[in-house]
């Protein structure tokens, strides 16, 4: 009897261990050495998710130099905690946070109950933050991180990777020549993607099915990575949420002027680029970071024109202006879209009255804003733009109409028009690659905003990362509907190149963006057949792309 007991006990124990061991990776061998993550059980019957936090993808970088491969480590690296963000100024711009040693990534791998996942599609996230701020784990409230990849991974059956890259002056300062070519943050992203390509197989990923995706400056980064010749064959698909390489703020055309400004502030000589670069490299990184200050009040020009520390055309990573590089993206499937009121956040700095119901704005204020945005085409540009945007005003426009027009203009100028231009160039140059367009319009949940505010800049993030599903208390059922739909489209696209086909059912068939329909999908909580629309803001796209462009240029 005792023997039988033993056998039953052994069998039970082995079965239990079998379940516990079956579907988690434990220790994984990467090019740098062994890494150990954590395995999280999803529920009694739901399998697991393996999480690796803080794996280095490059050596700790030297200031204002290209990233170098990591030398590797002895023993087993514990990859259980997020590492520091890259050095960046705090919100008050009076101090810095983060560390120079910041080139790390995090990985989420969904596991079934029985066997270890293999050959999964891979999604690599690039965060936004104006090229000045941000981190691979995103903002957090206690233990709840914005860019937690678990919901996307588990619901879409994909591996999610989030990466860090250098920011601000340390990430993007450039002398415009070989002394300090710049684009260090973009090269960090490239290093991370290349690391994923080489190593993701041991985590259960398919190295030949990588999608990069990002939002805002992260979406611009995604767009630039698709255009760089350095990434040939590294990834298959890309998603840009509210930002593309053709945005007016994406490329700094006069980097030397900014390098000199920063150098002066930290006491470096500015007479030649070699001494300037060498001096900046040995200066206090904290001082270099704080030397750039973004002014947010009493702005002399619209906020978007004040973003200055950004990627540059370096003749190497970006050999030419973005509009001339789309042949490099000919084989990359691409989704690009905007939020219907992406410009609202920016408009609030330019004309604060728009968020104050009791404060009136004037037509003169609107004209001044137009003039500030259209400075490159002078008075003719300002007048033409003012005319087309105020056509619906009539003689006595009410305040809501005027305030919405401000948001519309800024959304178009900063995001929507460059995105349409990018979609068209992607389409024209694509070989077999597909192109998709969307507008996200789930209204903002910010209680302090006026009721007419739609989807603001960054409002899409919570839905893509499944917050209504992982933290249901703060949300309503309609928000869960939006989140499930976005995760389904995004992960299907990553899996198959078609947002409608893959692991998840979708509410509406999303047709590609083609020259015989220019279709786009409007994403919100009421998705049905008529969520598929055509010719997004065609009149305004035509205005900016032909009428406005044909006016004589008077300034850069």
KEVEXSE-875370 format. One line per field, with one value per residue (C-alpha): x, y, z; residue number from 0. Coordinates in steps of 0.02 Angstrom, whole numbers, always signed. Example, Ala and Ser with C-alpha at 12.3 -4.5 7.8 and 13.67 -1.06 7.14 Angstrom:
// residues 2
X (+615  +684)
Y (-225  -53)
Z (+390  +357)
k (0  1)
//
This chain:
// residues 556
X (+0  +136  +222  +62  +44  +219  +183  +24  +115  +259  +138  +43  +203  +274  +110  +114  +295  +252  +124  +239  +387  +295  +265  +396  +566  +667  +847  +881  +1049  +1075  +1227  +1282  +1258  +1121  +969  +833  +664  +506  +360  +190  +39  -111  -247  -289  -325  -241  -58  +84  +178  +368  +438  +618  +656  +818  +919  +1062  +1062  +1219  +1364  +1336  +1357  +1490  +1418  +1378  +1453  +1375  +1316  +1434  +1395  +1381  +1535  +1425  +1426  +1479  +1351  +1164  +1094  +939  +818  +678  +674  +657  +818  +840  +771  +899  +956  +819  +755  +614  +444  +495  +653  +756  +834  +873  +816  +876  +1052  +1177  +1185  +1013  +1022  +909  +752  +607  +519  +346  +316  +144  +149  +15  -15  +73  +219  +334  +288  +392  +397  +285  +270  +372  +318  +452  +386  +473  +406  +370  +407  +464  +639  +663  +580  +510  +559  +533  +414  +317  +244  +186  +64  +139  +164  +54  +166  +92  +198  +169  +168  +66  -108  -45  +63  -71  -220  -127  -13  +139  +303  +313  +481  +500  +665  +759  +853  +950  +855  +878  +1051  +1139  +1033  +1018  +1141  +1241  +1370  +1306  +1473  +1586  +1640  +1472  +1352  +1203  +1057  +1126  +951  +900  +1058  +1014  +842  +926  +1045  +895  +800  +956  +979  +798  +829  +982  +916  +726  +724  +783  +636  +513  +502  +512  +661  +585  +423  +464  +349  +409  +278  +279  +185  +226  +417  +416  +306  +425  +566  +473  +449  +633  +688  +586  +676  +854  +957  +1039  +884  +875  +793  +784  +596  +443  +310  +287  +151  +161  +35  +28  +194  +291  +461  +382  +317  +386  +466  +545  +708  +824  +889  +1015  +1091  +1252  +1160  +1085  +1249  +1328  +1189  +1208  +1399  +1393  +1281  +1401  +1554  +1624  +1714  +1611  +1739  +1765  +1661  +1800  +1841  +1655  +1614  +1762  +1720  +1536  +1587  +1686  +1560  +1441  +1299  +1175  +1228  +1219  +1042  +982  +1061  +912  +755  +583  +481  +297  +227  +223  +281  +355  +307  +188  +247  +283  +415  +510  +551  +732  +836  +781  +853  +960  +1006  +1180  +1222  +1239  +1095  +983  +1074  +945  +785  +650  +538  +678  +704  +538  +614  +695  +521  +459  +444  +383  +196  +142  +0  -3  -138  -182  -300  -442  -386  -199  -167  -272  -128  -19  -160  -181  -6  -29  -202  -240  -418  -472  -482  -565  -751  -769  -622  -655  -531  -526  -506  -344  -270  -313  -233  -75  -66  -86  +50  +166  +137  +153  +307  +394  +268  +250  +92  +23  +33  -48  -192  -228  -225  -333  -461  -483  -494  -619  -734  -866  -862  -990  -1005  -1020  -941  -975  -831  -843  -829  -676  -591  -621  -545  -386  -373  -413  -278  -144  -194  -183  -19  +76  +6  -132  -61  +115  +37  -67  +87  +184  +46  +45  +234  +232  +96  +187  +350  +281  +323  +220  +198  +25  -23  -161  -231  -335  -407  -431  -579  -626  -660  -538  -573  -495  -631  -552  -571  -723  -849  -811  -633  -606  -454  -306  -122  -74  -254  -229  -90  -199  -307  -163  -83  -247  -269  -461  -433  -293  -359  -547  -596  -558  -649  -818  -868  -857  -674  -641  -722  -601  -451  -493  -519  -353  -255  -339  -299  -121  -74  -159  -60  +101  +61  +4  +25  -165  -254  -409  -324  -235  -261  -408  -579  -605  -767  -752  -649  -513  -470  -295  -254  -244  -252  -425  -509  -393  -487  -458  -534  -610  -574  -689  -818  -954  -871  -980  -979  -979  -821  -729  -716  -627  -521  -479  -496  -459  -491  -364  -238  -247  -230  -72  +7  -21  -92  +18  +174  +162  +175  +349  +454  +513  +595  +661)
Y (+0  +122  +88  +128  +287  +336  +307  +411  +548  +543  +546  +692  +785  +753  +808  +965  +998  +957  +1095  +1213  +1174  +1147  +1321  +1437  +1476  +1486  +1529  +1578  +1585  +1746  +1813  +1904  +1758  +1676  +1779  +1733  +1819  +1789  +1678  +1746  +1632  +1709  +1615  +1437  +1386  +1520  +1479  +1599  +1749  +1752  +1925  +1980  +2156  +2249  +2147  +2253  +2266  +2375  +2425  +2576  +2717  +2852  +3029  +3084  +2928  +2785  +2636  +2486  +2300  +2235  +2133  +2004  +1941  +1794  +1686  +1718  +1893  +1922  +2010  +2044  +2233  +2378  +2475  +2664  +2774  +2870  +3037  +3166  +3324  +3314  +3392  +3553  +3560  +3603  +3432  +3270  +3091  +2927  +2867  +2864  +2675  +2646  +2538  +2397  +2311  +2212  +2059  +1982  +1806  +1724  +1538  +1407  +1274  +1131  +1177  +1325  +1453  +1452  +1557  +1696  +1864  +1999  +2180  +2306  +2465  +2634  +2763  +2946  +3103  +3237  +3156  +3235  +3115  +2940  +2764  +2584  +2547  +2710  +2816  +2720  +2734  +2620  +2454  +2490  +2538  +2615  +2512  +2344  +2223  +2086  +2121  +2139  +1982  +1871  +1930  +1936  +1787  +1892  +1933  +2115  +2202  +2379  +2470  +2622  +2750  +2909  +3073  +3261  +3334  +3170  +3076  +3198  +3343  +3360  +3476  +3430  +3350  +3204  +3283  +3243  +3171  +3150  +3028  +2932  +2893  +2823  +2717  +2650  +2599  +2515  +2421  +2359  +2301  +2212  +2129  +2068  +2001  +1902  +1840  +1828  +1649  +1582  +1672  +1589  +1729  +1725  +1834  +1849  +1924  +2081  +2234  +2400  +2517  +2682  +2841  +3027  +3045  +2854  +2852  +2972  +2855  +2704  +2800  +2850  +2670  +2610  +2740  +2707  +2593  +2524  +2421  +2319  +2153  +2185  +2201  +2165  +2287  +2453  +2555  +2744  +2815  +3007  +3045  +3015  +3062  +3203  +3298  +3475  +3444  +3275  +3337  +3476  +3563  +3675  +3565  +3664  +3818  +3714  +3625  +3797  +3859  +3708  +3721  +3904  +3863  +3733  +3839  +3748  +3836  +3852  +3909  +3737  +3579  +3462  +3558  +3590  +3404  +3347  +3474  +3422  +3239  +3275  +3398  +3350  +3252  +3327  +3504  +3460  +3391  +3543  +3665  +3639  +3719  +3701  +3858  +3822  +3992  +4160  +4070  +4181  +4049  +3899  +3760  +3638  +3757  +3755  +3567  +3576  +3429  +3299  +3181  +3252  +3207  +3141  +3068  +2896  +2832  +2954  +2984  +3107  +3200  +3077  +3110  +3041  +2879  +2789  +2659  +2587  +2551  +2465  +2294  +2353  +2337  +2501  +2566  +2753  +2856  +3002  +3046  +3160  +3297  +3258  +3446  +3484  +3460  +3581  +3705  +3725  +3801  +3911  +3979  +3934  +4002  +3846  +3746  +3885  +3892  +4066  +4142  +4205  +4192  +4312  +4295  +4397  +4266  +4133  +4234  +4257  +4070  +4037  +4165  +4078  +3907  +3965  +4073  +3984  +4050  +4226  +4331  +4242  +4075  +4147  +4225  +4071  +3958  +4075  +4083  +3896  +3859  +3998  +3963  +3886  +4030  +4147  +4324  +4285  +4117  +4052  +4014  +3825  +3833  +3947  +3840  +3681  +3766  +3800  +3615  +3565  +3676  +3617  +3434  +3450  +3545  +3442  +3268  +3235  +3315  +3243  +3072  +3077  +3130  +2984  +2859  +2917  +2903  +2731  +2677  +2746  +2657  +2493  +2332  +2199  +2292  +2344  +2517  +2554  +2717  +2754  +2894  +2861  +2959  +2889  +3050  +3105  +3047  +3202  +3276  +3450  +3468  +3544  +3412  +3439  +3373  +3213  +3098  +3200  +3166  +3006  +2953  +2797  +2726  +2664  +2565  +2489  +2431  +2361  +2471  +2455  +2266  +2259  +2398  +2390  +2502  +2665  +2619  +2577  +2429  +2540  +2574  +2386  +2369  +2496  +2416  +2240  +2303  +2398  +2252  +2136  +2246  +2284  +2104  +2028  +2149  +2101  +1916  +1917  +2091  +2104  +2184  +2077  +1906  +1821  +1770  +1886  +1929  +2110  +2213  +2280  +2232  +2365  +2385  +2438  +2615  +2609  +2731  +2671  +2714  +2797  +2704  +2731  +2657  +2765  +2680  +2711  +2616  +2616  +2518  +2460  +2454  +2643  +2656  +2627  +2797  +2873  +3025  +3090  +3280  +3282  +3470  +3515  +3385  +3459  +3635  +3597  +3483  +3585  +3761  +3799  +3713  +3814  +3980  +4058  +4006  +4156  +4072  +3901)
Z (+0  +47  -118  -210  -107  -157  -340  -332  -238  -363  -509  -434  -397  -571  -652  -547  -593  -773  -772  -679  -792  -954  -1010  -940  -1008  -847  -895  -1075  -1163  -1264  -1357  -1199  -1081  -977  -923  -800  -802  -704  -747  -706  -696  -781  -689  -648  -829  -931  -951  -911  -968  -957  -921  -941  -881  -907  -1032  -1103  -1293  -1303  -1190  -1076  -1202  -1200  -1211  -1388  -1468  -1566  -1463  -1456  -1434  -1256  -1201  -1113  -933  -826  -737  -750  -768  -661  -777  -654  -633  -753  -775  -773  -910  -1010  -938  -965  -885  -761  -796  -706  -815  -661  -632  -722  -695  -766  -804  -946  -925  -998  -1156  -1097  -1160  -1087  -1159  -1130  -1197  -1187  -1144  -1158  -1026  -1112  -1222  -1240  -1372  -1531  -1689  -1620  -1708  -1620  -1585  -1534  -1451  -1468  -1343  -1378  -1279  -1402  -1410  -1238  -1116  -1095  -1049  -1103  -960  -977  -839  -688  -544  -410  -499  -649  -795  -952  -1073  -990  -1136  -1052  -1123  -1302  -1285  -1209  -1312  -1477  -1447  -1492  -1405  -1349  -1329  -1260  -1282  -1215  -1318  -1275  -1270  -1275  -1311  -1265  -1391  -1535  -1528  -1689  -1765  -1938  -1984  -1937  -1771  -1692  -1823  -1705  -1717  -1567  -1504  -1675  -1679  -1505  -1571  -1720  -1603  -1502  -1657  -1721  -1549  -1558  -1734  -1675  -1507  -1507  -1571  -1402  -1321  -1441  -1568  -1758  -1810  -1984  -1920  -1823  -1816  -1745  -1675  -1582  -1540  -1564  -1567  -1560  -1716  -1803  -1750  -1823  -1985  -1992  -1955  -2105  -2214  -2155  -2268  -2110  -2069  -2228  -2187  -1998  -1984  -2089  -2033  -1944  -1858  -1832  -1708  -1719  -1798  -1960  -2033  -2134  -1982  -1980  -1810  -1851  -1929  -1867  -2023  -1934  -1799  -1780  -1717  -1576  -1538  -1518  -1404  -1290  -1295  -1244  -1096  -1028  -1066  -1218  -1361  -1520  -1648  -1727  -1723  -1666  -1506  -1477  -1490  -1384  -1250  -1243  -1227  -1068  -996  -856  -942  -820  -870  -1055  -1031  -935  -1057  -1172  -1103  -1181  -1152  -1123  -1077  -1169  -1325  -1461  -1593  -1591  -1474  -1616  -1688  -1523  -1527  -1584  -1522  -1648  -1782  -1921  -2100  -2062  -2232  -2154  -2049  -2143  -2307  -2376  -2335  -2279  -2431  -2542  -2445  -2467  -2585  -2426  -2356  -2515  -2429  -2258  -2221  -2142  -2035  -2000  -1916  -1806  -1665  -1720  -1599  -1587  -1591  -1436  -1313  -1414  -1445  -1256  -1247  -1400  -1357  -1175  -1192  -1287  -1124  -1025  -1061  -986  -1080  -1255  -1397  -1544  -1732  -1716  -1599  -1727  -1867  -1763  -1733  -1920  -1956  -1833  -1910  -2091  -2068  -2214  -2340  -2267  -2277  -2430  -2338  -2183  -2279  -2384  -2230  -2127  -2267  -2291  -2103  -2065  -2213  -2100  -1974  -2050  -1981  -1795  -1756  -1582  -1465  -1479  -1669  -1656  -1524  -1622  -1775  -1677  -1633  -1811  -1885  -1763  -1782  -1971  -1972  -1844  -1879  -2005  -2163  -2145  -2108  -2268  -2367  -2290  -2330  -2511  -2528  -2446  -2567  -2720  -2675  -2607  -2699  -2611  -2449  -2389  -2325  -2197  -2129  -1973  -1869  -1683  -1613  -1443  -1344  -1210  -1033  -954  -843  -847  -1036  -1125  -1182  -1367  -1354  -1454  -1445  -1385  -1416  -1325  -1288  -1396  -1286  -1144  -1267  -1366  -1202  -1136  -982  -984  -975  -846  -732  -764  -618  -705  -866  -940  -1050  -1205  -1168  -1158  -1329  -1404  -1319  -1379  -1557  -1562  -1490  -1616  -1768  -1710  -1667  -1820  -1927  -1837  -1866  -2047  -2122  -2127  -1977  -2012  -2010  -1867  -1688  -1652  -1722  -1771  -1769  -1948  -2100  -2122  -2308  -2360  -2413  -2603  -2748  -2796  -2633  -2507  -2370  -2185  -2028  -1892  -1726  -1576  -1471  -1605  -1744  -1886  -2076  -2094  -1987  -2151  -2237  -2385  -2431  -2258  -2256  -2443  -2465  -2330  -2388  -2563  -2492  -2393  -2522  -2678  -2651  -2500  -2570  -2731  -2638  -2640  -2490  -2389  -2238  -2185)
k (0  1  2  3  4  5  6  7  8  9  10  11  12  13  14  15  16  17  18  19  20  21  22  23  24  25  26  27  28  29  30  31  32  33  34  35  36  37  38  39  40  41  42  43  44  45  46  47  48  49  50  51  52  53  54  55  56  57  58  59  60  61  62  63  64  65  66  67  68  69  70  71  72  73  74  75  76  77  78  79  80  81  82  83  84  85  86  87  88  89  90  91  92  93  94  95  96  97  98  99  100  101  102  103  104  105  106  107  108  109  110  111  112  113  114  115  116  117  118  119  120  121  122  123  124  125  126  127  128  129  130  131  132  133  134  135  136  137  138  139  140  141  142  143  144  145  146  147  148  149  150  151  152  153  154  155  156  157  158  159  160  161  162  163  164  165  166  167  168  169  170  171  172  173  174  175  176  177  178  179  180  181  182  183  184  185  186  187  188  189  190  191  192  193  194  195  196  197  198  199  200  201  202  203  204  205  206  207  208  209  210  211  212  213  214  215  216  217  218  219  220  221  222  223  224  225  226  227  228  229  230  231  232  233  234  235  236  237  238  239  240  241  242  243  244  245  246  247  248  249  250  251  252  253  254  255  256  257  258  259  260  261  262  263  264  265  266  267  268  269  270  271  272  273  274  275  276  277  278  279  280  281  282  283  284  285  286  287  288  289  290  291  292  293  294  295  296  297  298  299  300  301  302  303  304  305  306  307  308  309  310  311  312  313  314  315  316  317  318  319  320  321  322  323  324  325  326  327  328  329  330  331  332  333  334  335  336  337  338  339  340  341  342  343  344  345  346  347  348  349  350  351  352  353  354  355  356  357  358  359  360  361  362  363  364  365  366  367  368  369  370  371  372  373  374  375  376  377  378  379  380  381  382  383  384  385  386  387  388  389  390  391  392  393  394  395  396  397  398  399  400  401  402  403  404  405  406  407  408  409  410  411  412  413  414  415  416  417  418  419  420  421  422  423  424  425  426  427  428  429  430  431  432  433  434  435  436  437  438  439  440  441  442  443  444  445  446  447  448  449  450  451  452  453  454  455  456  457  458  459  460  461  462  463  464  465  466  467  468  469  470  471  472  473  474  475  476  477  478  479  480  481  482  483  484  485  486  487  488  489  490  491  492  493  494  495  496  497  498  499  500  501  502  503  504  505  506  507  508  509  510  511  512  513  514  515  516  517  518  519  520  521  522  523  524  525  526  527  528  529  530  531  532  533  534  535  536  537  538  539  540  541  542  543  544  545  546  547  548  549  550  551  552  553  554  555)
//
